[in-house]
Amino acid sequence: MSYQVRTAKPSDTNQIKAFLRRRNLFIHRHLDWRKPLDWIGESPFLFLGLDDEIQAILVCPSEVEGIFWIRLFAGSEISYIDEHFKILFEEAKKWIKNHSKGAIVSSIAYLDWMKNLLMKNGFSLYQNVVQLHWKGATIPEHDSGDHEICLMKKEHLQTVAEIDRISFEKIWHHSIDAIKSAYKQTSYSTVLVKNNNLIGFQMSTSFRSRAHIARLAVLPSYRGRGYGTALVTNMLNYFNKPRIHEITVNTQEDNQESLRLYRRLGFEETNEGFPILIHQIV
């Protein structure tokens, strides 16, 4: 077969939309604040064509220098999916190698077939993410004497992005654009202020009967003083309503500080979780 690989252009949008609407499509989407088509115009955003028909798509642009997440992979036929991914990923690696020395390509692998594809193409386990949930345990009282928790506003976002960058390892960093996009989509976002300085934040989403802590961070120099607890407790009180039956959060399996915080507040681990796989570009 004579496949053609090329970079998607804005003029390809309708064709890509039609492809993604196909039945029986094998599709992996990153847990992202942006929709896959929002990345058109950024690279690598590749599709594999045969006789002018799209066969597969791979989207893995960088939001943070040196870190490329697989935002989307979609293939139409299981019998060719290994071949199609390999062709697209090899092309993506060429582009990444030419534009970002020593880069890492990362992917969530919550689907078994996607995990198998990644492992076959040189990815290795980096970290496991676990999910915890809270289903109405007693919310502990918390002394708020030395700080204030306020609703997050647009003018806070630059500082929020800086706290986010300081608080997490590089693979988990978000750009200011991602923080802004997240802010628009959250249901309840707050900042914690001490002595007129913003030192922590949380961003939560909700859908129907479920809420989710999407992001929580406190400056490292202020950790261990109960500020993370204060942010979560405030969030639990906000969502402690009859219509919300469950509150979830994801965290890294080896993040003991985070796990202790949530367990102390009545969160319990679920059977949900997923691995993070990475591929070092050399």
ChimeraX attribute file (.defattr): number of C-alpha atoms within 10 A of each C-alpha:
attribute: neighborCount
match mode: 1-to-1
recipient: residues
	/A:1	5
	/A:2	6
	/A:3	15
	/A:4	16
	/A:5	16
	/A:6	15
	/A:7	19
	/A:8	23
	/A:9	12
	/A:10	12
	/A:11	9
	/A:12	11
	/A:13	14
	/A:14	10
	/A:15	11
	/A:16	17
	/A:17	11
	/A:18	10
	/A:19	19
	/A:20	18
	/A:21	9
	/A:22	10
	/A:23	8
	/A:24	10
	/A:25	15
	/A:26	17
	/A:27	16
	/A:28	20
	/A:29	18
	/A:30	19
	/A:31	11
	/A:32	12
	/A:33	16
	/A:34	13
	/A:35	12
	/A:36	17
	/A:37	16
	/A:38	10
	/A:39	19
	/A:40	19
	/A:41	13
	/A:42	16
	/A:43	17
	/A:44	26
	/A:45	24
	/A:46	23
	/A:47	24
	/A:48	22
	/A:49	17
	/A:50	13
	/A:51	10
	/A:52	9
	/A:53	13
	/A:54	20
	/A:55	20
	/A:56	28
	/A:57	27
	/A:58	27
	/A:59	29
	/A:60	27
	/A:61	22
	/A:62	22
	/A:63	16
	/A:64	15
	/A:65	14
	/A:66	17
	/A:67	22
	/A:68	24
	/A:69	20
	/A:70	21
	/A:71	24
	/A:72	21
	/A:73	22
	/A:74	22
	/A:75	25
	/A:76	20
	/A:77	14
	/A:78	13
	/A:79	9
	/A:80	12
	/A:81	19
	/A:82	18
	/A:83	12
	/A:84	23
	/A:85	22
	/A:86	15
	/A:87	18
	/A:88	23
	/A:89	22
	/A:90	12
	/A:91	17
	/A:92	21
	/A:93	20
	/A:94	12
	/A:95	13
	/A:96	25
	/A:97	14
	/A:98	8
	/A:99	11
	/A:100	15
	/A:101	12
	/A:102	13
	/A:103	19
	/A:104	22
	/A:105	23
	/A:106	23
	/A:107	27
	/A:108	23
	/A:109	22
	/A:110	16
	/A:111	13
	/A:112	10
	/A:113	16
	/A:114	21
	/A:115	20
	/A:116	13
	/A:117	17
	/A:118	24
	/A:119	15
	/A:120	12
	/A:121	14
	/A:122	11
	/A:123	19
	/A:124	17
	/A:125	16
	/A:126	12
	/A:127	15
	/A:128	16
	/A:129	16
	/A:130	19
	/A:131	19
	/A:132	21
	/A:133	21
	/A:134	22
	/A:135	15
	/A:136	15
	/A:137	11
	/A:138	10
	/A:139	14
	/A:140	14
	/A:141	9
	/A:142	13
	/A:143	9
	/A:144	11
	/A:145	7
	/A:146	9
	/A:147	17
	/A:148	15
	/A:149	18
	/A:150	15
	/A:151	12
	/A:152	18
	/A:153	11
	/A:154	10
	/A:155	8
	/A:156	14
	/A:157	17
	/A:158	15
	/A:159	16
	/A:160	24
	/A:161	20
	/A:162	15
	/A:163	20
	/A:164	24
	/A:165	18
	/A:166	15
	/A:167	17
	/A:168	14
	/A:169	9
	/A:170	13
	/A:171	16
	/A:172	11
	/A:173	20
	/A:174	18
	/A:175	17
	/A:176	19
	/A:177	14
	/A:178	16
	/A:179	19
	/A:180	17
	/A:181	14
	/A:182	21
	/A:183	20
	/A:184	12
	/A:185	14
	/A:186	17
	/A:187	15
	/A:188	19
	/A:189	24
	/A:190	21
	/A:191	24
	/A:192	23
	/A:193	17
	/A:194	15
	/A:195	9
	/A:196	9
	/A:197	11
	/A:198	20
	/A:199	22
	/A:200	26
	/A:201	29
	/A:202	24
	/A:203	23
	/A:204	24
	/A:205	19
	/A:206	19
	/A:207	9
	/A:208	8
	/A:209	13
	/A:210	15
	/A:211	24
	/A:212	23
	/A:213	21
	/A:214	17
	/A:215	17
	/A:216	21
	/A:217	24
	/A:218	24
	/A:219	19
	/A:220	13
	/A:221	8
	/A:222	13
	/A:223	14
	/A:224	12
	/A:225	9
	/A:226	14
	/A:227	25
	/A:228	23
	/A:229	17
	/A:230	20
	/A:231	25
	/A:232	21
	/A:233	16
	/A:234	19
	/A:235	21
	/A:236	21
	/A:237	11
	/A:238	10
	/A:239	21
	/A:240	18
	/A:241	11
	/A:242	7
	/A:243	10
	/A:244	16
	/A:245	15
	/A:246	16
	/A:247	23
	/A:248	21
	/A:249	19
	/A:250	20
	/A:251	18
	/A:252	17
	/A:253	16
	/A:254	12
	/A:255	10
	/A:256	10
	/A:257	10
	/A:258	16
	/A:259	20
	/A:260	11
	/A:261	16
	/A:262	20
	/A:263	14
	/A:264	11
	/A:265	17
	/A:266	16
	/A:267	21
	/A:268	15
	/A:269	17
	/A:270	12
	/A:271	8
	/A:272	12
	/A:273	17
	/A:274	20
	/A:275	20
	/A:276	18
	/A:277	20
	/A:278	24
	/A:279	20
	/A:280	14
	/A:281	15
	/A:282	10
